[in-house]
Amino acid sequence: MNKTRIDWCDSTINPVIGCPNGCKYCYAERINKRFGFIPNWTEPQFFPERLKEFYSKKPKSIFVDSMSDVGWWKKEWGDKVFDVMKNNPQHNYIFLTKHQTYPSGFHTIWSSRDFYGLKNIYIGRSIDKNRQYSCLEHFDFISIEPILEPIDLSSIKYSLYTKLVIIGAETGNRKGKVIPKKEWIDDIVSCCDNASVSVFMKESLRKIMGNDFRQDKLLWEIE
């Protein structure tokens, strides 16, 4: 289990590494190039030996796929990870995907909350552009990181599921890096406030937002 500088979780565990999404700004791909975990980033690989990292007694909020997209996992990978999570209910488990639907590797983890009554699994949709959002998605939270353009979240008031929006700016020194405008963030916050949806801004927005910087309580915060 690795400590992390990600603002909204305590630790990361990555039983799967790799992602075919092809995001130009992907920090995880940069990390893989540096350390060489897998030879081909677009072909995810499963590391079952990492499952033992879940057996930590101290409760934590764990981001389980910071080096992959759970939507691309094979079903057997998801099944094995779910079994370990089920046996370690002391933690909160957080997942992100860019998929709008639920592929086979995602299904066991997604459906587990209904079939097994688990309350400690949180699944979010990652978006960075306006056309990617739909209020009809059955996700616990939306992660807008990095935000690349103005995003209209006015329809979030019709969502029955989404209770949190995380917003962050692009980091790193990529050529063509997008610096968000304050009004983009203000518009999102206004939509969330109208829908009683929490807002959590990452530290990358602190300078841009000034006195309007905000970090509401997270869904998975452990008291």
mmCIF file of the C-alpha atoms, coordinates in Angstrom:
data_MODEL
# 
_entry.id   MODEL 
# 
loop_
_atom_site.group_PDB 
_atom_site.id 
_atom_site.type_symbol 
_atom_site.label_atom_id 
_atom_site.label_alt_id 
_atom_site.label_comp_id 
_atom_site.label_asym_id 
_atom_site.label_entity_id 
_atom_site.label_seq_id 
_atom_site.pdbx_PDB_ins_code 
_atom_site.Cartn_x 
_atom_site.Cartn_y 
_atom_site.Cartn_z 
_atom_site.occupancy 
_atom_site.B_iso_or_equiv 
_atom_site.pdbx_formal_charge 
_atom_site.auth_seq_id 
_atom_site.auth_comp_id 
_atom_site.auth_asym_id 
_atom_site.auth_atom_id 
_atom_site.pdbx_PDB_model_num 
ATOM 1   C CA . MET A 1 1   ? 0.000   0.000   0.000   1.00 0.00 ? 1   MET A CA 1 
ATOM 2   C CA . ASN A 1 2   ? 1.506   3.327   -1.074  1.00 0.00 ? 2   ASN A CA 1 
ATOM 3   C CA . LYS A 1 3   ? 1.019   6.697   0.528   1.00 0.00 ? 3   LYS A CA 1 
ATOM 4   C CA . THR A 1 4   ? -0.132  9.262   -1.977  1.00 0.00 ? 4   THR A CA 1 
ATOM 5   C CA . ARG A 1 5   ? -0.256  12.982  -2.624  1.00 0.00 ? 5   ARG A CA 1 
ATOM 6   C CA . ILE A 1 6   ? -3.746  12.606  -4.098  1.00 0.00 ? 6   ILE A CA 1 
ATOM 7   C CA . ASP A 1 7   ? -5.882  14.976  -2.055  1.00 0.00 ? 7   ASP A CA 1 
ATOM 8   C CA . TRP A 1 8   ? -8.981  12.813  -1.696  1.00 0.00 ? 8   TRP A CA 1 
ATOM 9   C CA . CYS A 1 9   ? -7.597  9.461   -0.505  1.00 0.00 ? 9   CYS A CA 1 
ATOM 10  C CA . ASP A 1 10  ? -5.145  8.063   2.025   1.00 0.00 ? 10  ASP A CA 1 
ATOM 11  C CA . SER A 1 11  ? -3.368  5.443   -0.051  1.00 0.00 ? 11  SER A CA 1 
ATOM 12  C CA . THR A 1 12  ? -3.259  3.695   -3.401  1.00 0.00 ? 12  THR A CA 1 
ATOM 13  C CA . ILE A 1 13  ? -3.139  0.008   -4.271  1.00 0.00 ? 13  ILE A CA 1 
ATOM 14  C CA . ASN A 1 14  ? -2.746  -1.000  -7.899  1.00 0.00 ? 14  ASN A CA 1 
ATOM 15  C CA . PRO A 1 15  ? -3.409  -4.687  -8.576  1.00 0.00 ? 15  PRO A CA 1 
ATOM 16  C CA . VAL A 1 16  ? -3.717  -3.757  -12.261 1.00 0.00 ? 16  VAL A CA 1 
ATOM 17  C CA . ILE A 1 17  ? -1.379  -1.509  -14.240 1.00 0.00 ? 17  ILE A CA 1 
ATOM 18  C CA . GLY A 1 18  ? -1.985  -0.202  -17.747 1.00 0.00 ? 18  GLY A CA 1 
ATOM 19  C CA . CYS A 1 19  ? -4.742  1.543   -19.679 1.00 0.00 ? 19  CYS A CA 1 
ATOM 20  C CA . PRO A 1 20  ? -5.788  1.820   -23.355 1.00 0.00 ? 20  PRO A CA 1 
ATOM 21  C CA . ASN A 1 21  ? -7.643  5.146   -22.954 1.00 0.00 ? 21  ASN A CA 1 
ATOM 22  C CA . GLY A 1 22  ? -4.806  7.126   -24.541 1.00 0.00 ? 22  GLY A CA 1 
ATOM 23  C CA . CYS A 1 23  ? -5.088  10.382  -22.540 1.00 0.00 ? 23  CYS A CA 1 
ATOM 24  C CA . LYS A 1 24  ? -2.305  12.754  -23.604 1.00 0.00 ? 24  LYS A CA 1 
ATOM 25  C CA . TYR A 1 25  ? -1.898  14.130  -20.076 1.00 0.00 ? 25  TYR A CA 1 
ATOM 26  C CA . CYS A 1 26  ? -1.838  10.738  -18.269 1.00 0.00 ? 26  CYS A CA 1 
ATOM 27  C CA . TYR A 1 27  ? 0.388   10.922  -15.189 1.00 0.00 ? 27  TYR A CA 1 
ATOM 28  C CA . ALA A 1 28  ? 0.141   7.137   -14.682 1.00 0.00 ? 28  ALA A CA 1 
ATOM 29  C CA . GLU A 1 29  ? 1.666   6.454   -18.092 1.00 0.00 ? 29  GLU A CA 1 
ATOM 30  C CA . ARG A 1 30  ? 4.492   8.857   -17.260 1.00 0.00 ? 30  ARG A CA 1 
ATOM 31  C CA . ILE A 1 31  ? 5.126   6.960   -14.025 1.00 0.00 ? 31  ILE A CA 1 
ATOM 32  C CA . ASN A 1 32  ? 5.184   3.668   -15.921 1.00 0.00 ? 32  ASN A CA 1 
ATOM 33  C CA . LYS A 1 33  ? 7.716   5.040   -18.413 1.00 0.00 ? 33  LYS A CA 1 
ATOM 34  C CA . ARG A 1 34  ? 9.901   6.071   -15.511 1.00 0.00 ? 34  ARG A CA 1 
ATOM 35  C CA . PHE A 1 35  ? 9.759   2.822   -13.537 1.00 0.00 ? 35  PHE A CA 1 
ATOM 36  C CA . GLY A 1 36  ? 8.963   0.272   -16.258 1.00 0.00 ? 36  GLY A CA 1 
ATOM 37  C CA . PHE A 1 37  ? 6.219   -1.692  -14.469 1.00 0.00 ? 37  PHE A CA 1 
ATOM 38  C CA . ILE A 1 38  ? 4.853   -3.076  -17.759 1.00 0.00 ? 38  ILE A CA 1 
ATOM 39  C CA . PRO A 1 39  ? 6.342   -2.975  -21.279 1.00 0.00 ? 39  PRO A CA 1 
ATOM 40  C CA . ASN A 1 40  ? 3.173   -1.888  -23.110 1.00 0.00 ? 40  ASN A CA 1 
ATOM 41  C CA . TRP A 1 41  ? 1.010   0.672   -21.338 1.00 0.00 ? 41  TRP A CA 1 
ATOM 42  C CA . THR A 1 42  ? -2.023  -0.034  -23.528 1.00 0.00 ? 42  THR A CA 1 
ATOM 43  C CA . GLU A 1 43  ? -2.129  -3.701  -22.462 1.00 0.00 ? 43  GLU A CA 1 
ATOM 44  C CA . PRO A 1 44  ? -3.093  -3.821  -18.747 1.00 0.00 ? 44  PRO A CA 1 
ATOM 45  C CA . GLN A 1 45  ? -1.501  -6.499  -16.574 1.00 0.00 ? 45  GLN A CA 1 
ATOM 46  C CA . PHE A 1 46  ? -2.686  -8.023  -13.298 1.00 0.00 ? 46  PHE A CA 1 
ATOM 47  C CA . PHE A 1 47  ? -0.372  -8.291  -10.284 1.00 0.00 ? 47  PHE A CA 1 
ATOM 48  C CA . PRO A 1 48  ? -2.097  -10.698 -7.848  1.00 0.00 ? 48  PRO A CA 1 
ATOM 49  C CA . GLU A 1 49  ? 0.753   -10.465 -5.338  1.00 0.00 ? 49  GLU A CA 1 
ATOM 50  C CA . ARG A 1 50  ? -0.387  -6.918  -4.581  1.00 0.00 ? 50  ARG A CA 1 
ATOM 51  C CA . LEU A 1 51  ? -3.679  -8.150  -3.148  1.00 0.00 ? 51  LEU A CA 1 
ATOM 52  C CA . LYS A 1 52  ? -1.963  -8.799  0.180   1.00 0.00 ? 52  LYS A CA 1 
ATOM 53  C CA . GLU A 1 53  ? -1.628  -5.023  0.575   1.00 0.00 ? 53  GLU A CA 1 
ATOM 54  C CA . PHE A 1 54  ? -5.354  -4.828  1.377   1.00 0.00 ? 54  PHE A CA 1 
ATOM 55  C CA . TYR A 1 55  ? -4.796  -6.676  4.671   1.00 0.00 ? 55  TYR A CA 1 
ATOM 56  C CA . SER A 1 56  ? -3.894  -3.561  6.640   1.00 0.00 ? 56  SER A CA 1 
ATOM 57  C CA . LYS A 1 57  ? -5.713  -3.293  9.963   1.00 0.00 ? 57  LYS A CA 1 
ATOM 58  C CA . LYS A 1 58  ? -5.772  0.504   10.077  1.00 0.00 ? 58  LYS A CA 1 
ATOM 59  C CA . PRO A 1 59  ? -8.842  1.810   8.182   1.00 0.00 ? 59  PRO A CA 1 
ATOM 60  C CA . LYS A 1 60  ? -7.968  3.806   5.081   1.00 0.00 ? 60  LYS A CA 1 
ATOM 61  C CA . SER A 1 61  ? -9.608  5.335   2.047   1.00 0.00 ? 61  SER A CA 1 
ATOM 62  C CA . ILE A 1 62  ? -7.890  3.499   -0.798  1.00 0.00 ? 62  ILE A CA 1 
ATOM 63  C CA . PHE A 1 63  ? -7.822  4.485   -4.476  1.00 0.00 ? 63  PHE A CA 1 
ATOM 64  C CA . VAL A 1 64  ? -7.656  1.063   -6.130  1.00 0.00 ? 64  VAL A CA 1 
ATOM 65  C CA . ASP A 1 65  ? -6.950  1.952   -9.762  1.00 0.00 ? 65  ASP A CA 1 
ATOM 66  C CA . SER A 1 66  ? -4.722  5.028   -9.895  1.00 0.00 ? 66  SER A CA 1 
ATOM 67  C CA . MET A 1 67  ? -2.540  3.203   -12.468 1.00 0.00 ? 67  MET A CA 1 
ATOM 68  C CA . SER A 1 68  ? -5.378  1.776   -14.573 1.00 0.00 ? 68  SER A CA 1 
ATOM 69  C CA . ASP A 1 69  ? -9.041  2.205   -15.499 1.00 0.00 ? 69  ASP A CA 1 
ATOM 70  C CA . VAL A 1 70  ? -11.236 -0.400  -13.803 1.00 0.00 ? 70  VAL A CA 1 
ATOM 71  C CA . GLY A 1 71  ? -13.453 -0.387  -16.889 1.00 0.00 ? 71  GLY A CA 1 
ATOM 72  C CA . TRP A 1 72  ? -10.720 -2.236  -18.775 1.00 0.00 ? 72  TRP A CA 1 
ATOM 73  C CA . TRP A 1 73  ? -10.143 -4.939  -16.160 1.00 0.00 ? 73  TRP A CA 1 
ATOM 74  C CA . LYS A 1 74  ? -10.786 -8.553  -17.049 1.00 0.00 ? 74  LYS A CA 1 
ATOM 75  C CA . LYS A 1 75  ? -13.632 -10.168 -15.139 1.00 0.00 ? 75  LYS A CA 1 
ATOM 76  C CA . GLU A 1 76  ? -11.379 -12.594 -13.299 1.00 0.00 ? 76  GLU A CA 1 
ATOM 77  C CA . TRP A 1 77  ? -9.253  -9.685  -12.043 1.00 0.00 ? 77  TRP A CA 1 
ATOM 78  C CA . GLY A 1 78  ? -12.299 -7.861  -10.717 1.00 0.00 ? 78  GLY A CA 1 
ATOM 79  C CA . ASP A 1 79  ? -13.570 -11.026 -9.022  1.00 0.00 ? 79  ASP A CA 1 
ATOM 80  C CA . LYS A 1 80  ? -10.290 -11.574 -7.185  1.00 0.00 ? 80  LYS A CA 1 
ATOM 81  C CA . VAL A 1 81  ? -10.023 -7.958  -6.065  1.00 0.00 ? 81  VAL A CA 1 
ATOM 82  C CA . PHE A 1 82  ? -13.628 -7.966  -4.878  1.00 0.00 ? 82  PHE A CA 1 
ATOM 83  C CA . ASP A 1 83  ? -13.083 -11.100 -2.786  1.00 0.00 ? 83  ASP A CA 1 
ATOM 84  C CA . VAL A 1 84  ? -10.189 -9.432  -0.984  1.00 0.00 ? 84  VAL A CA 1 
ATOM 85  C CA . MET A 1 85  ? -12.149 -6.213  -0.416  1.00 0.00 ? 85  MET A CA 1 
ATOM 86  C CA . LYS A 1 86  ? -15.080 -8.181  0.960   1.00 0.00 ? 86  LYS A CA 1 
ATOM 87  C CA . ASN A 1 87  ? -12.722 -9.757  3.497   1.00 0.00 ? 87  ASN A CA 1 
ATOM 88  C CA . ASN A 1 88  ? -11.326 -6.369  4.508   1.00 0.00 ? 88  ASN A CA 1 
ATOM 89  C CA . PRO A 1 89  ? -14.365 -4.203  5.324   1.00 0.00 ? 89  PRO A CA 1 
ATOM 90  C CA . GLN A 1 90  ? -12.269 -1.833  7.468   1.00 0.00 ? 90  GLN A CA 1 
ATOM 91  C CA . HIS A 1 91  ? -11.329 0.199   4.383   1.00 0.00 ? 91  HIS A CA 1 
ATOM 92  C CA . ASN A 1 92  ? -13.167 2.414   1.929   1.00 0.00 ? 92  ASN A CA 1 
ATOM 93  C CA . TYR A 1 93  ? -12.483 1.509   -1.701  1.00 0.00 ? 93  TYR A CA 1 
ATOM 94  C CA . ILE A 1 94  ? -12.516 4.107   -4.477  1.00 0.00 ? 94  ILE A CA 1 
ATOM 95  C CA . PHE A 1 95  ? -12.545 3.419   -8.221  1.00 0.00 ? 95  PHE A CA 1 
ATOM 96  C CA . LEU A 1 96  ? -12.511 5.625   -11.310 1.00 0.00 ? 96  LEU A CA 1 
ATOM 97  C CA . THR A 1 97  ? -13.391 4.853   -14.920 1.00 0.00 ? 97  THR A CA 1 
ATOM 98  C CA . LYS A 1 98  ? -13.894 6.733   -18.167 1.00 0.00 ? 98  LYS A CA 1 
ATOM 99  C CA . HIS A 1 99  ? -16.390 4.101   -19.290 1.00 0.00 ? 99  HIS A CA 1 
ATOM 100 C CA . GLN A 1 100 ? -20.016 5.154   -19.427 1.00 0.00 ? 100 GLN A CA 1 
ATOM 101 C CA . THR A 1 101 ? -21.198 1.555   -19.150 1.00 0.00 ? 101 THR A CA 1 
ATOM 102 C CA . TYR A 1 102 ? -19.928 -1.359  -17.080 1.00 0.00 ? 102 TYR A CA 1 
ATOM 103 C CA . PRO A 1 103 ? -17.661 -3.858  -18.873 1.00 0.00 ? 103 PRO A CA 1 
ATOM 104 C CA . SER A 1 104 ? -17.224 -7.389  -17.535 1.00 0.00 ? 104 SER A CA 1 
ATOM 105 C CA . GLY A 1 105 ? -14.247 -6.613  -15.309 1.00 0.00 ? 105 GLY A CA 1 
ATOM 106 C CA . PHE A 1 106 ? -16.205 -3.839  -13.678 1.00 0.00 ? 106 PHE A CA 1 
ATOM 107 C CA . HIS A 1 107 ? -19.444 -5.733  -13.163 1.00 0.00 ? 107 HIS A CA 1 
ATOM 108 C CA . THR A 1 108 ? -18.636 -7.690  -10.006 1.00 0.00 ? 108 THR A CA 1 
ATOM 109 C CA . ILE A 1 109 ? -17.312 -4.629  -8.198  1.00 0.00 ? 109 ILE A CA 1 
ATOM 110 C CA . TRP A 1 110 ? -20.164 -2.446  -9.394  1.00 0.00 ? 110 TRP A CA 1 
ATOM 111 C CA . SER A 1 111 ? -22.996 -4.854  -8.596  1.00 0.00 ? 111 SER A CA 1 
ATOM 112 C CA . SER A 1 112 ? -21.485 -5.930  -5.271  1.00 0.00 ? 112 SER A CA 1 
ATOM 113 C CA . ARG A 1 113 ? -22.942 -2.910  -3.504  1.00 0.00 ? 113 ARG A CA 1 
ATOM 114 C CA . ASP A 1 114 ? -26.467 -4.027  -4.341  1.00 0.00 ? 114 ASP A CA 1 
ATOM 115 C CA . PHE A 1 115 ? -26.031 -7.788  -4.128  1.00 0.00 ? 115 PHE A CA 1 
ATOM 116 C CA . TYR A 1 116 ? -23.974 -7.774  -0.941  1.00 0.00 ? 116 TYR A CA 1 
ATOM 117 C CA . GLY A 1 117 ? -25.182 -4.548  0.677   1.00 0.00 ? 117 GLY A CA 1 
ATOM 118 C CA . LEU A 1 118 ? -21.662 -3.132  0.845   1.00 0.00 ? 118 LEU A CA 1 
ATOM 119 C CA . LYS A 1 119 ? -21.411 0.558   1.640   1.00 0.00 ? 119 LYS A CA 1 
ATOM 120 C CA . ASN A 1 120 ? -17.643 0.988   1.406   1.00 0.00 ? 120 ASN A CA 1 
ATOM 121 C CA . ILE A 1 121 ? -17.177 0.854   -2.374  1.00 0.00 ? 121 ILE A CA 1 
ATOM 122 C CA . TYR A 1 122 ? -17.351 4.129   -4.301  1.00 0.00 ? 122 TYR A CA 1 
ATOM 123 C CA . ILE A 1 123 ? -17.235 4.273   -8.086  1.00 0.00 ? 123 ILE A CA 1 
ATOM 124 C CA . GLY A 1 124 ? -16.695 7.509   -9.991  1.00 0.00 ? 124 GLY A CA 1 
ATOM 125 C CA . ARG A 1 125 ? -16.760 8.591   -13.603 1.00 0.00 ? 125 ARG A CA 1 
ATOM 126 C CA . SER A 1 126 ? -13.753 10.526  -14.865 1.00 0.00 ? 126 SER A CA 1 
ATOM 127 C CA . ILE A 1 127 ? -14.411 13.270  -17.430 1.00 0.00 ? 127 ILE A CA 1 
ATOM 128 C CA . ASP A 1 128 ? -12.441 16.215  -18.772 1.00 0.00 ? 128 ASP A CA 1 
ATOM 129 C CA . LYS A 1 129 ? -14.712 17.693  -21.466 1.00 0.00 ? 129 LYS A CA 1 
ATOM 130 C CA . ASN A 1 130 ? -18.304 18.871  -21.632 1.00 0.00 ? 130 ASN A CA 1 
ATOM 131 C CA . ARG A 1 131 ? -19.695 16.259  -24.031 1.00 0.00 ? 131 ARG A CA 1 
ATOM 132 C CA . GLN A 1 132 ? -18.653 13.415  -21.740 1.00 0.00 ? 132 GLN A CA 1 
ATOM 133 C CA . TYR A 1 133 ? -21.140 14.132  -18.947 1.00 0.00 ? 133 TYR A CA 1 
ATOM 134 C CA . SER A 1 134 ? -24.571 12.564  -18.549 1.00 0.00 ? 134 SER A CA 1 
ATOM 135 C CA . CYS A 1 135 ? -26.667 12.928  -15.397 1.00 0.00 ? 135 CYS A CA 1 
ATOM 136 C CA . LEU A 1 136 ? -28.190 9.502   -16.112 1.00 0.00 ? 136 LEU A CA 1 
ATOM 137 C CA . GLU A 1 137 ? -25.014 7.671   -15.142 1.00 0.00 ? 137 GLU A CA 1 
ATOM 138 C CA . HIS A 1 138 ? -25.144 5.540   -12.000 1.00 0.00 ? 138 HIS A CA 1 
ATOM 139 C CA . PHE A 1 139 ? -21.937 6.818   -10.436 1.00 0.00 ? 139 PHE A CA 1 
ATOM 140 C CA . ASP A 1 140 ? -21.338 7.922   -6.846  1.00 0.00 ? 140 ASP A CA 1 
ATOM 141 C CA . PHE A 1 141 ? -19.157 10.817  -7.897  1.00 0.00 ? 141 PHE A CA 1 
ATOM 142 C CA . ILE A 1 142 ? -17.745 12.662  -10.887 1.00 0.00 ? 142 ILE A CA 1 
ATOM 143 C CA . SER A 1 143 ? -14.046 13.452  -11.182 1.00 0.00 ? 143 SER A CA 1 
ATOM 144 C CA . ILE A 1 144 ? -13.254 16.363  -13.495 1.00 0.00 ? 144 ILE A CA 1 
ATOM 145 C CA . GLU A 1 145 ? -9.492  16.149  -13.648 1.00 0.00 ? 145 GLU A CA 1 
ATOM 146 C CA . PRO A 1 146 ? -7.989  17.693  -15.501 1.00 0.00 ? 146 PRO A CA 1 
ATOM 147 C CA . ILE A 1 147 ? -10.682 20.115  -16.564 1.00 0.00 ? 147 ILE A CA 1 
ATOM 148 C CA . LEU A 1 148 ? -9.920  21.020  -20.187 1.00 0.00 ? 148 LEU A CA 1 
ATOM 149 C CA . GLU A 1 149 ? -12.863 23.260  -21.059 1.00 0.00 ? 149 GLU A CA 1 
ATOM 150 C CA . PRO A 1 150 ? -16.075 24.710  -19.579 1.00 0.00 ? 150 PRO A CA 1 
ATOM 151 C CA . ILE A 1 151 ? -18.390 21.885  -18.468 1.00 0.00 ? 151 ILE A CA 1 
ATOM 152 C CA . ASP A 1 152 ? -22.143 22.266  -18.052 1.00 0.00 ? 152 ASP A CA 1 
ATOM 153 C CA . LEU A 1 153 ? -23.267 20.314  -14.993 1.00 0.00 ? 153 LEU A CA 1 
ATOM 154 C CA . SER A 1 154 ? -26.680 21.975  -14.717 1.00 0.00 ? 154 SER A CA 1 
ATOM 155 C CA . SER A 1 155 ? -28.409 18.622  -15.272 1.00 0.00 ? 155 SER A CA 1 
ATOM 156 C CA . ILE A 1 156 ? -26.710 17.115  -12.236 1.00 0.00 ? 156 ILE A CA 1 
ATOM 157 C CA . LYS A 1 157 ? -29.776 18.169  -10.260 1.00 0.00 ? 157 LYS A CA 1 
ATOM 158 C CA . TYR A 1 158 ? -31.623 15.323  -11.991 1.00 0.00 ? 158 TYR A CA 1 
ATOM 159 C CA . SER A 1 159 ? -29.093 12.691  -10.948 1.00 0.00 ? 159 SER A CA 1 
ATOM 160 C CA . LEU A 1 160 ? -30.296 10.184  -8.361  1.00 0.00 ? 160 LEU A CA 1 
ATOM 161 C CA . TYR A 1 161 ? -26.814 8.875   -7.585  1.00 0.00 ? 161 TYR A CA 1 
ATOM 162 C CA . THR A 1 162 ? -24.041 11.463  -7.848  1.00 0.00 ? 162 THR A CA 1 
ATOM 163 C CA . LYS A 1 163 ? -23.294 13.119  -4.500  1.00 0.00 ? 163 LYS A CA 1 
ATOM 164 C CA . LEU A 1 164 ? -19.817 14.539  -5.087  1.00 0.00 ? 164 LEU A CA 1 
ATOM 165 C CA . VAL A 1 165 ? -17.831 16.332  -7.801  1.00 0.00 ? 165 VAL A CA 1 
ATOM 166 C CA . ILE A 1 166 ? -14.030 16.464  -7.635  1.00 0.00 ? 166 ILE A CA 1 
ATOM 167 C CA . ILE A 1 167 ? -12.325 19.140  -9.734  1.00 0.00 ? 167 ILE A CA 1 
ATOM 168 C CA . GLY A 1 168 ? -8.650  19.526  -10.559 1.00 0.00 ? 168 GLY A CA 1 
ATOM 169 C CA . ALA A 1 169 ? -6.321  21.271  -12.996 1.00 0.00 ? 169 ALA A CA 1 
ATOM 170 C CA . GLU A 1 170 ? -3.802  19.571  -15.252 1.00 0.00 ? 170 GLU A CA 1 
ATOM 171 C CA . THR A 1 171 ? -0.397  19.199  -13.642 1.00 0.00 ? 171 THR A CA 1 
ATOM 172 C CA . GLY A 1 172 ? 3.008   18.592  -15.149 1.00 0.00 ? 172 GLY A CA 1 
ATOM 173 C CA . ASN A 1 173 ? 4.704   20.373  -18.047 1.00 0.00 ? 173 ASN A CA 1 
ATOM 174 C CA . ARG A 1 174 ? 2.982   18.890  -21.071 1.00 0.00 ? 174 ARG A CA 1 
ATOM 175 C CA . LYS A 1 175 ? 3.160   20.982  -24.224 1.00 0.00 ? 175 LYS A CA 1 
ATOM 176 C CA . GLY A 1 176 ? -0.337  22.369  -24.707 1.00 0.00 ? 176 GLY A CA 1 
ATOM 177 C CA . LYS A 1 177 ? -1.168  22.090  -21.004 1.00 0.00 ? 177 LYS A CA 1 
ATOM 178 C CA . VAL A 1 178 ? -4.575  23.613  -20.231 1.00 0.00 ? 178 VAL A CA 1 
ATOM 179 C CA . ILE A 1 179 ? -4.814  26.232  -17.490 1.00 0.00 ? 179 ILE A CA 1 
ATOM 180 C CA . PRO A 1 180 ? -8.480  26.391  -16.401 1.00 0.00 ? 180 PRO A CA 1 
ATOM 181 C CA . LYS A 1 181 ? -10.277 29.680  -15.919 1.00 0.00 ? 181 LYS A CA 1 
ATOM 182 C CA . LYS A 1 182 ? -11.864 30.512  -12.589 1.00 0.00 ? 182 LYS A CA 1 
ATOM 183 C CA . GLU A 1 183 ? -15.273 30.994  -14.193 1.00 0.00 ? 183 GLU A CA 1 
ATOM 184 C CA . TRP A 1 184 ? -15.230 27.368  -15.384 1.00 0.00 ? 184 TRP A CA 1 
ATOM 185 C CA . ILE A 1 185 ? -14.939 26.226  -11.779 1.00 0.00 ? 185 ILE A CA 1 
ATOM 186 C CA . ASP A 1 186 ? -17.444 28.789  -10.508 1.00 0.00 ? 186 ASP A CA 1 
ATOM 187 C CA . ASP A 1 187 ? -20.063 27.508  -12.968 1.00 0.00 ? 187 ASP A CA 1 
ATOM 188 C CA . ILE A 1 188 ? -19.574 23.917  -11.817 1.00 0.00 ? 188 ILE A CA 1 
ATOM 189 C CA . VAL A 1 189 ? -19.795 24.916  -8.157  1.00 0.00 ? 189 VAL A CA 1 
ATOM 190 C CA . SER A 1 190 ? -23.019 26.808  -8.805  1.00 0.00 ? 190 SER A CA 1 
ATOM 191 C CA . CYS A 1 191 ? -24.565 23.758  -10.489 1.00 0.00 ? 191 CYS A CA 1 
ATOM 192 C CA . CYS A 1 192 ? -23.487 21.513  -7.618  1.00 0.00 ? 192 CYS A CA 1 
ATOM 193 C CA . ASP A 1 193 ? -24.827 23.881  -4.970  1.00 0.00 ? 193 ASP A CA 1 
ATOM 194 C CA . ASN A 1 194 ? -28.189 24.027  -6.742  1.00 0.00 ? 194 ASN A CA 1 
ATOM 195 C CA . ALA A 1 195 ? -28.306 20.232  -6.663  1.00 0.00 ? 195 ALA A CA 1 
ATOM 196 C CA . SER A 1 196 ? -26.976 19.812  -3.087  1.00 0.00 ? 196 SER A CA 1 
ATOM 197 C CA . VAL A 1 197 ? -23.921 17.986  -4.449  1.00 0.00 ? 197 VAL A CA 1 
ATOM 198 C CA . SER A 1 198 ? -20.616 18.308  -2.578  1.00 0.00 ? 198 SER A CA 1 
ATOM 199 C CA . VAL A 1 199 ? -17.579 19.913  -4.228  1.00 0.00 ? 199 VAL A CA 1 
ATOM 200 C CA . PHE A 1 200 ? -13.965 18.987  -3.587  1.00 0.00 ? 200 PHE A CA 1 
ATOM 201 C CA . MET A 1 201 ? -11.264 21.064  -5.300  1.00 0.00 ? 201 MET A CA 1 
ATOM 202 C CA . LYS A 1 202 ? -7.793  19.631  -5.614  1.00 0.00 ? 202 LYS A CA 1 
ATOM 203 C CA . GLU A 1 203 ? -4.787  21.636  -4.471  1.00 0.00 ? 203 GLU A CA 1 
ATOM 204 C CA . SER A 1 204 ? -3.975  22.341  -8.125  1.00 0.00 ? 204 SER A CA 1 
ATOM 205 C CA . LEU A 1 205 ? -6.871  24.843  -8.073  1.00 0.00 ? 205 LEU A CA 1 
ATOM 206 C CA . ARG A 1 206 ? -5.988  26.687  -4.870  1.00 0.00 ? 206 ARG A CA 1 
ATOM 207 C CA . LYS A 1 207 ? -4.109  29.531  -6.564  1.00 0.00 ? 207 LYS A CA 1 
ATOM 208 C CA . ILE A 1 208 ? -6.726  29.897  -9.305  1.00 0.00 ? 208 ILE A CA 1 
ATOM 209 C CA . MET A 1 209 ? -9.694  29.957  -6.902  1.00 0.00 ? 209 MET A CA 1 
ATOM 210 C CA . GLY A 1 210 ? -8.192  32.127  -4.153  1.00 0.00 ? 210 GLY A CA 1 
ATOM 211 C CA . ASN A 1 211 ? -10.726 32.725  -1.384  1.00 0.00 ? 211 ASN A CA 1 
ATOM 212 C CA . ASP A 1 212 ? -13.266 30.580  -3.240  1.00 0.00 ? 212 ASP A CA 1 
ATOM 213 C CA . PHE A 1 213 ? -11.133 27.445  -2.902  1.00 0.00 ? 213 PHE A CA 1 
ATOM 214 C CA . ARG A 1 214 ? -13.284 24.737  -1.357  1.00 0.00 ? 214 ARG A CA 1 
ATOM 215 C CA . GLN A 1 215 ? -13.047 21.179  -0.106  1.00 0.00 ? 215 GLN A CA 1 
ATOM 216 C CA . ASP A 1 216 ? -16.348 19.763  1.127   1.00 0.00 ? 216 ASP A CA 1 
ATOM 217 C CA . LYS A 1 217 ? -16.452 16.533  3.102   1.00 0.00 ? 217 LYS A CA 1 
ATOM 218 C CA . LEU A 1 218 ? -15.805 13.464  0.971   1.00 0.00 ? 218 LEU A CA 1 
ATOM 219 C CA . LEU A 1 219 ? -18.268 10.593  0.677   1.00 0.00 ? 219 LEU A CA 1 
ATOM 220 C CA . TRP A 1 220 ? -15.739 8.122   2.029   1.00 0.00 ? 220 TRP A CA 1 
ATOM 221 C CA . GLU A 1 221 ? -14.137 10.129  4.826   1.00 0.00 ? 221 GLU A CA 1 
ATOM 222 C CA . ILE A 1 222 ? -13.481 7.891   7.805   1.00 0.00 ? 222 ILE A CA 1 
ATOM 223 C CA . GLU A 1 223 ? -14.200 9.541   11.103  1.00 0.00 ? 223 GLU A CA 1 
# 
